[in-house]
Amino acid sequence: GFSGAAPKGSVVVTQTEAGIRIAGTITGLPANVTAGIHIHSGFSCAAAAEVGGHYYEGMTNDPWITTYTSDTDGVASILMDMEGFSLSEDMPVAGRTLVVHSPTSKIGCGLLEVSTGVVTHMGEYPGYSGAHAVKGTIVTKSTLDGIILTGTLAGLPASTEAGFHIHSGFSCASAAGVGGHYYEGMDSDPWTTTYTSDSSGAAQISLPMTGFSLTSSMPVLGRTLVVHSASSKIGCGVQGAAKMLETLIGHYPGFSGAAPKGSVVVTQTEAGIRIAGTITGLPANVTAGIHIHSGFSCAAAAEVGGHYYEGMTNDPWITTYTSDTDGVASILMDMEGFSLSEDMPVAGRTLVVHSPTSKIGCGLLEVSTGVVTHMGEYPGYSGAHAVKGTIVTKSTLDGIILTGTLAGLPASTEAGFHIHSGFSCASAAGVGGHYYEGMDSDPWTTTYTSDSSGAAQISLPMTGFSLTSSMPVLGRTLVVHSASSKIGCGVQGAAKMLETLIGHYPGFSGAAP
């Protein structure tokens, strides 16, 4: 029923420990006003009667005294925490209406739909000091043949068409972390894409892109989104929240000795980050440093940076590994005060491995769309080989790929490395047999080849499988053989839910539940 100029905007609602967080960007508002923004009880914006009133059923008091404040261009950045609500449990807001007011009327309405995408909250490009204060809320979702980016940008040059692109980096903390256009392995650069702003410097975005994905082939999760003016990069944001970072350790730039090799993952904890992995090819029986550095490249020593602790009182990177007689180290370190991609973000930064005298290894901590397997001994195995390892399983366009490092293997051996059908390494019965149910033949003739110290680097693509859809491997066991025995086992990723269909108990002859 409102007949004036309607606001436009993109708002997302996420779960917090105490309730919900409402965040977004709204344009086309009356300039320089403070007015209400509330969740209502209805489930439709088709008619005023269907929008409902303030949603607080069962609560003592109406909490919807919440407001936005618009700037001179009629733009408002929304950020509100509301206790006592949830997305879809107690006091659920999913499907309900979000209503925007002017000082005198209800002027905007949107339906809070469940999203399968990831959000980017845009800000200024690192080092930019010009006149434009970019803000915005963009959601990236999967489509049948790629991705689509939708949402709202503001603080742009007025009445302008300029670039809007995904870049290869994982951080907006510095220009070095943003990277260049993301199209590695493609025949040509597809990022000729643009926005068109209105007279107040706002733009509504709806940008489909084929050939990319959120989490499988050409994944954009965790990568940077960059906004240009006609002459400069002016805005930057990171797509989604990383769940895990991964790196493969190689040569430190300029080091001419034998380089270590290894696989390391970084995950978020309540207090900070956890660094875990397996590194081989180290000097034997030494204790030496392993640290995250401030740089965003292992291409040259000058780009690796120093220890990353900007703004902290003391340098926390006194962390070390201890190698065994084969030059293998298992890494497990908890570091407080850091995050994957929020405060003190480590995404995109360098991980440096030392010997007692030199920097010898370097890897870039890239956002991972896979799941990790920390390998251990096969249940009941009591032989000479103490298998350890770190393997990451990721989706590809036509299957999966397993990459990482194994150690504690028989030396100079080629033997089996397979996914099994079971879900547990607690006992041999839980491991199951080769996983190929419904396939015409068993594809698990796959092997590793170890070096003279019993280490192997893994890069194993497998078609016909997936992480979570057809022939899913998430949660299934990964098994390592010697020439004669099963010697290692691990579970791929962490299960979020288990399910079963109840049937007959064995031997029971009555009617089954």
N, C-alpha and C positions, 0 to 999 in steps of 0.2 A: 503494500500500500504506500510505501514511501516513494515520492515522485521526483525527488531532487537527484543531484549527482551522487551516485553510490560510491562508497569506498571500495578499494580493491586491496587484496593482500593475501599473504600466506602465513598460516599459524599452525604450529604443531603442539601436541600435548604428549608428554612423556611421564612415566611413572617415577616417583621418588620414594624414599623410605617412608616419609610421613604422609604422602598424598600424590599430587600431580604438579607438574610444571607446565605452564602455558607460555610459549615463546613464539615470536614471529615479527613480521613487518607489515604494516598497513599504510597504504597511501590513499590519496584522495579524500582525506579528512578535512574538516574545518581547520584552518590554520590557528596555531597558538591557543589551543583549548585543552582543557582537562574534562574528560567525560567518561562514561561507564563502558566497561567491556565485561560481559558476564556469560556464564553457561546457563542456559534455560532447560527446562524439563522436557520440551517437545522433541520430536524426531523429524521435523520437516520445516523447510523455509518456503514452502509453496503458498501458504496462507498464514496470516497473522495468528489465527486461532490455533494453528498447528505448531507454532513456535514454543508455546508454553510460557510459564512464568519462571522466575529464578528457581534453580534446582537446588533444594536443600531439604528435601523430604526426610523427616525423622530427626533433623538437627534442631537444637533449641533456638538458635538465632540464624538469620539470613547472613551468610558470609560474603555475599556478592555486593560489596561496597567498593569493588575493585575498579580502577580507572587507568586510562592511558593519558599521556600528554603529547600533543602534536607539536611539530616545529613550524617554522614559517612557510614550509612547502607543503604542509598538511600531511606529514609523515610521522608515524609513531613506531618506535621499537617496543615490543611487548615482552615482558619477562615477569611472570607472577608465579609464586608457589602457593598452592592451596592445600591445606591439610584436610584429611578426612575423606577425600575422594580417591577413586581409583580409575584405571582405564576400563576394566571389565569385571571387577570383583565387588567389594562393598562400595556403595554409592558410585556406581559406574557411570562414566560420562560418554563412553563410546556410543556413537549414533545420535547424540543429543545436539542441540543447536547452540552456537556461539553467537551472541548478539553484540553489536557495536552501536553505541549511542553518540549523538551529538549532544551539546548541552540542553537541547530541547526535544529531541526526537530519537526514536530507534531508526538507524539509517543503514545498518549492515547486518547480514546474517549468513552463517555458514554451517554446514553439517559436519560434525566431527567423525569422519570415517576412519576405519582401521587402515593404516598405511603399511605397505610392504617395502617401503623405500628407506633411504637414509637421508638425514638432513644436513645441510651446510648453512651455518650462520656466517654470513659474509662480513668482513671488516676491511680495514685499509691494507693495501699492499705494503710489505715491509720496506721501510725506508722512504716511502712516498710522503711528501710534505706539501702537496699542492692544495688547491681550494676545495677539492671534492672529498667528502667524508662518506665513503660507500658503506651501505648497510644492506642487509637483505636476508631472505630466508628461501632456500632452494631445496627441493626434495628430488632425489635421484631414484628412479624406480626401474626395475627390469621390464622389458617388453619381449614379444615373441622373437624378435630378431636383433635386439640390442638394449638400449636404455632410453629413458626420457627424463629430461630435467624440467621441472615446473616450479614456479614460484614468483617471487617479487624482489626486485632490486630498487634501491633508492639512493639518493646522494650522488647521482650520476650527472654528467654534463647535460644540460637541457637540450631537448630536440636534437639528439645525436644518435647516429648509428656507429657502433664500435664493437671491438672484439669481446667475445665471451667464450672461454675455452677451458678444457681440462688439461692440466699440466702433469708431468711425470713425477713430480716430487711429492713429499708427504708432510711438509711443514710450511707454515706461513711465518715462522719465527724469524727467518732471514731470507733474503732473496735467493741465496744459494740452495735453500731447502725447497724452493718452489719448483725448480726444474723447468725444462722446456715443454713444448707441446707433446702430448702423450700419444704416440702412434708407432712405437717400436714394433718392427716386423711388418708394418703395413706398407703397401706400394707407394702411397702418397699421404701427405699431411691433410687430414679432413677438417682441421680446425680453422676454417675460413668463416666460422659461425659468428653471428653478431646479435646484439640487442638493439632495440630502437626505443629511446627514451622520449617521454612527453615533455611538455613545457615546464613541469616542476622537477624534472630529473628523475622520474620514476619509470620503470619498465616491468611489464608482466612477461614472464618467460615460459615458453613451451617449446622445448628443443628436443626432438627425437634424434638419436644417433645410432646407426647400425654398426655392427662389428665390435661393439663393446659389451661388457656385462658388469654387473655389480661384483660378482665373486668368482666367475669361472674364467673363460677366455678373455683376454684384455680387460682385467678387472679394474674398476675405477674406485672401489671402496678405499677410503683413506687418502686418495690423491687430491691434489690441489685444484681449485676452481679459480680462474683468474678473470678479472674484469678490466678492460682497457678504456681509456679515453681515446681521442683521435691520435694522441701522441705518446701516452704513457700507460704503464700498468698502474691501476689505481685501487683495485680491490682484490682481496684474496680470502679464501676459506677452504676448509678441509672437509671432504665428503664423508660424513659418518664418523663413528667412533671405532677406532681400531680395537679388535679383541686380542690380537696377537701380532707381534713383529717376528720376523725371521731373518737370518743371514747365513750365508755360506762363507766361512773364513778362507781367505787366500793371502797372497803376498802383501806385506806392508810395502808401500811405494818406495823404491830405492833399495830395499833389502835384497841382497844377492845370494843369500844362503837358501837352504831347503825350507820351504814355507810350510807352516802348519795348514791342515785342512780340517774343517769341522762344520757342524750345524748347531746353531744357537737360536733359541727362541726367547722372546721377552713377553711376559703377560702382566696384566694389572693385578695388584693386590689392594687390600683396604688401605694400607699405609704407603704404598708406593708401587714398585715393580719387582718382578722376579725374573732373573736371568738364569736360564737352564740350557744345558746342551752337552755336546761331546766334541772334543777337539783332539785330533791325532797329529802325528808328525812333529811333536814338541821335543825339546831336549829332554832326555830321560831323567827321572828322579830329581826334578827341580821344583822350586816354588817361585813363581814370578807373577807379574801384574796382568790383570785383564780389566779394562776400563772402558766406559763410554766417553767418547770425545765430542767436542762441540761442532765439528765439521760435518759436511754432507757429501763427501766424496773420498774414495780411496785411490783416485787417479794420480794424485801428487801429494807429497808429504805436507805441503803448505795448506792443502784443502782438508786434511784430516782434523785439524784443530787441536787444541789442548783439552785437558780434562774438562768435562761439562758440569759446571756447578755455578753458573752465573746467578748472582743474587744470594747465594748461600754464604754463610759466615766462614765455613771451613770446607776444604776439599775432601769429599767423602771417598774418593777413589784411591783408597789404600788396599783395594780388593785384590786377591790373588787366586791362582789355581795351583794345584800340586799334581805333577805328572808321575806316572808309574814307570816301571822299567821298560815298557814299550813306547814311552813318549805319549801316553794317552791321559787325558784329564777329563773327568766328569765335572761339569760346571753347575753350581747351584748357589745363587746369591740373591738375597732380598735387600733392596735398596729403598729406604724411606725418602719421601719428599719429591719423587719423580712420578711421571705418568707416561702413558703411551702417547697421548695426543692432546692433553689439556695443560695443567700447570707443570712447568718444567718438562716439556715433552721430549721424548727420546726418539720418536718416529723419524726416520730418515737420517739419523745421525750415525756416526762411525763407532764401531766396536773394535778396540785395539788390543792385540795380544803381544805380550813381551816375553823375551827370554830374560835370564838374569842380567844381561848386558845390553840388549837391543830391543827395538820394536820390530817384530817379525811377522805379524799377521794383522789383517784388517778386513772388516766386512761392513756392509751398509745395512742398517736395521730397517728393512722394508715392511710395510703393512702386509700381513699374510691373510689370505682368504681360505687357508687350509686348517687342518687339525693335526695335532702333534701326537706322536707315539714315543714314549720313553721306554726303550727296550731293556729287558732284564733277562734272567735265566728262565728256561723252560721249566714248568712245574715238574718236580721229581728228578730233574737232571742233576747228577752229582759228579760230572766229569771234570776235566782240566780247564775247560773254557768258560770264563766268566763274561758272558756277552753283555755289552752295554751299547747304547746308541740313541740317536735322536733322529726321527724320521718325520717329515711333514707330508701329508697327503692332501693334494689339491685337485679341484675340478679342472678339466680341460674341455675343449669344444666337443670331443667325442668320447670322453672317459675320465680317467684320473691320471695323475702322475705322483709317484713317491720319490722324494728327494731327501738326502741327508747323509748321515755318517753312522757306520757300525764299527765297533771295536771289540776286542776280546775274542776274536774269531780264530779258527785254525789258520796258521800262516800259509800264505801262497796257495790258497785253496779256492776252487770254484764249487759252490754248493747252493742248495735251495733257499729261496727267499719268497715267501708266499703269503697271501691273505687266506685265512681260514674262516669257517662259517660260524664259529663260536664267539662268545662275548666276554670271556673271562680267562685270565691266566692263573687263577687261584688253584686250579687242578687241571690235569690233562683232559678230563672229561669235558671241561668247559671250553676248551680250545677249538674243538670240532675238527672236521676235515677240510680239504680244499674247498673254497667257496666258489661254486659255479652252478648252483641249482638252476635248472631250466635252460642251461646252455647246451649246445650240441656236443661239446668236448671240453675237457679240463684244460684251461689255458695256463695253469700254474706249473709250467716247466721253467720258470724264471729263476735266475741265479744271481749271486754276488760273486765277485772275485776279490779276494783279500791280498794284501801285500805281505811283505816279509815280517811285518810287525803285527799281523792279524787285524789290520784295519781295511775297511772298504768304503768307498764313496758311492752312494746310490743315486741313480737317476733312471727310474723305471716307469715309462708310460704304459697304461693298460686301457684298451678300448673295451666298451661294453659294460663298464661299471660306472658308478657315480658316488658322490659323497652321501647324498640324501634322497635320491629319487629312484630310478630303475637300477636294480642290483646294487643297493646302497652298501657302502663299506664302513660308514660311521659306526664306531663302537665294536667293530669286529676285530678279531685277533690277527696279528702279524707274526709270522713264525720264521725263525732262522734255523737252518740245518748245518750240521757238519756233513762229512761224507757218509756218516753212518747213523747219526742221531739228530733229534730235534734238540737244539741247545739254547735257543733264545725265544722270548715271547713278549709281546706288548699289545696294548689295546689302543686302537686308533680313535683319539679324541675322547671327550667326556659326554656321556649320554645325558640328554635333557629329560627324557621320559622313557619308561618301559611300558610295553603293552602285552596282553595275552588274551586269547579266546579260550574260555573254560570249556572243557569237554570231559569225557569219561576218565575216572581214576583207573589205572591199570588193574585189571582183575575184577573190578566192580561190574556186576551183571544187571543192575537195575537201570532205571531211567536216569540218564546223565543230566546234570544241570547244564 
